[in-house]
């Protein structure tokens, strides 16, 4: 599979931002903007700015021979994301209220909803296959590629979170060898939700 790091001169950042937005509309609606178009624009700013969990350095793009984007992995090693660096990016790219939400509220949200990321984990924050290419096994291949990316970064395990209700995704992770390492149930803005933390230990 042809997977490569994001290249601003080659890849369509607008399409990439839209695809990533589609992976977690509720989160981006809460922390970026309720208007989908505005949320995608803000996500694009974060991608281009770098030094945050959605930054360009954390994007891995799979495309076909015609240059069409088939899938995207957004992932990073645990010690590559620093709170102070993200805060600076949020301050420089976002309006004040957005800066406050991203810097002070989202970390609280992440703590109650997401897995605890160790310094040598390879954390997959987002994985998406473009709609026109779904059903072709690309999601499975992207996950397998993530193991290679994690190995290259000297990580011990690949880690991700999946909503309890997303049985289709969880079944895919199960088949590939991920195991549930945590389960969290929580109420956020009046809605009951929950996530499984899932891990895959790499062979050394």
C-alpha positions in Angstrom: 0.0 0.0 0.0 1.3 3.5 -0.9 1.3 5.5 2.3 3.2 8.7 2.7 3.5 11.7 5.0 1.3 14.7 4.2 2.8 16.9 1.5 1.3 20.4 1.2 2.5 20.7 -2.4 0.8 17.4 -3.3 -2.2 16.6 -1.1 -5.5 18.4 -1.0 -5.7 19.8 2.5 -9.3 20.8 2.1 -10.4 17.2 1.4 -8.2 15.9 4.1 -9.7 18.3 6.7 -13.2 17.3 5.6 -12.4 13.5 5.8 -11.0 13.9 9.3 -14.0 16.0 10.4 -16.3 13.2 9.3 -14.6 10.8 11.8 -15.8 12.7 14.8 -18.4 15.3 14.0 -19.6 15.6 17.6 -16.2 16.4 18.9 -15.3 18.9 16.2 -18.8 20.5 16.5 -18.2 21.0 20.3 -14.6 22.2 20.2 -14.2 23.9 16.8 -17.6 25.1 15.5 -21.2 23.9 15.3 -21.2 25.0 11.6 -19.6 22.1 9.7 -18.0 24.4 7.1 -16.4 26.6 9.8 -15.3 23.5 11.8 -13.5 22.2 8.7 -11.8 25.5 8.1 -10.5 25.6 11.6 -9.3 22.0 11.4 -7.5 23.0 8.2 -5.7 25.7 10.2 -4.6 23.2 12.8 -3.4 20.8 10.2 -1.3 23.5 8.5 0.0 25.0 11.8 1.5 21.7 13.0 2.7 21.0 16.6 -0.7 19.7 17.6 -2.5 16.3 17.5 -4.0 17.2 14.1 -0.8 18.7 12.8 0.5 18.0 9.3 3.4 16.0 10.8 0.9 13.5 12.2 -0.9 12.8 8.9 -0.3 9.7 6.8 -2.0 9.6 3.4 -2.9 6.6 1.2 -3.6 7.4 -2.4 -4.0 5.4 -5.6 -2.0 5.7 -8.8 -4.2 8.6 -9.9 -3.4 10.6 -6.8 -6.9 10.1 -5.3 -6.9 10.0 -1.5 -8.2 6.6 -0.4 -7.5 6.9 3.3 -5.9 8.8 6.1 -4.2 8.0 9.5 -3.8 10.7 12.1 -1.4 9.4 14.6 1.6 10.2 16.8 4.0 8.9 19.4 2.9 9.8 22.9 5.8 12.0 23.7 5.5 14.0 20.4 2.5 16.0 21.6 3.3 18.7 24.2 0.6 20.7 26.0 2.6 24.0 25.8 3.2 23.6 22.0 -0.5 22.9 21.4 -1.5 25.9 23.5 0.7 28.2 21.5 -0.8 26.9 18.2 -4.3 27.3 19.5 -3.5 30.8 20.6 -2.0 31.7 17.2 -4.7 30.1 15.0 -8.0 30.4 16.9 -10.2 33.0 18.3 -10.1 33.5 22.1 -13.1 31.4 23.0 -11.9 28.6 20.7 -8.5 28.9 22.3 -10.0 28.4 25.8 -12.1 25.4 24.8 -9.2 23.7 23.1 -6.6 24.5 25.7 -8.5 24.0 28.9 -11.8 22.2 28.2 -10.8 19.6 25.6 -8.0 18.1 27.8 -10.6 17.4 30.5 -12.9 15.9 27.9 -10.0 13.7 26.7 -9.2 12.6 30.2 -12.7 11.2 30.8 -13.3 9.8 27.3 -10.0 8.6 25.9 -7.2 6.3 26.8 -4.2 7.3 28.8 -1.3 7.7 26.3 2.1 6.6 27.4 5.2 8.3 26.0 6.1 5.3 23.8 2.6 4.5 22.5 1.6 5.1 18.9 -1.8 6.7 19.3 -4.3 6.6 16.4 -6.6 9.6 16.9 -8.4 9.3 13.5 -8.5 6.7 10.8 -10.7 7.3 7.8 -11.3 5.7 4.4 -12.8 8.0 1.7 -16.5 7.1 1.1 -15.9 6.1 -2.6 -13.3 3.6 -1.6 -15.0 1.9 1.4 -15.6 -1.9 1.3 -12.3 -2.6 -0.3 -10.3 -3.6 2.8 -8.4 -0.3 2.9 -9.2 0.2 6.6 -7.6 -3.1 7.5 -4.5 -2.2 5.4 -4.3 1.2 7.1 -4.3 -0.4 10.5 -1.6 -2.9 9.4 0.5 0.0 8.1 0.1 1.7 11.4 2.0 -1.1 13.0 4.9 -0.4 10.7 4.8 3.3 11.4 4.7 2.6 15.2 7.7 0.2 14.9 9.7 2.9 13.0 9.0 5.2 15.9 10.2 2.6 18.5 6.8 2.3 20.0 5.7 -0.6 22.2 2.0 -0.6 21.3 -0.6 0.9 19.0 -3.5 2.5 20.9 -6.9 3.8 19.8 -10.3 4.6 21.2 -13.7 3.5 19.7 -17.2 4.5 20.8 -19.1 1.6 22.5 -21.9 1.9 19.9 -19.5 1.6 17.0 -19.6 -2.2 16.8 -18.5 -2.3 13.2 -15.2 -0.6 13.9 -14.6 -2.6 17.1 -15.2 -5.8 15.2 -12.5 -4.7 12.7 -10.0 -4.0 15.5 -10.8 -7.3 17.2 -10.1 -9.2 13.9 -6.8 -7.6 13.5 -5.7 -8.4 17.0 -6.5 -5.3 19.1 -7.6 -6.0 22.7 -9.8 -3.9 25.0 -7.6 -2.3 27.6 -10.1 0.1 29.1 -13.8 1.0 29.1 -15.2 4.4 30.0 -18.8 5.6 30.3 -19.6 9.2 30.7 -22.1 11.9 30.3 -21.2 14.9 28.1 -23.5 17.8 27.4 -26.5 15.7 28.4 -25.7 12.6 26.4 -24.6 9.3 27.7 -21.6 8.0 25.8 -18.8 5.5 26.2 -15.5 4.3 24.7 -13.3 1.3 24.5 -9.6 1.8 24.7 -8.0 -0.8 22.5 -4.3 -1.8 22.3 -2.1 -3.9 20.0 1.4 -4.8 21.4 4.1 -4.8 18.8 6.6 -7.7 18.5 10.1 -6.5 19.1 
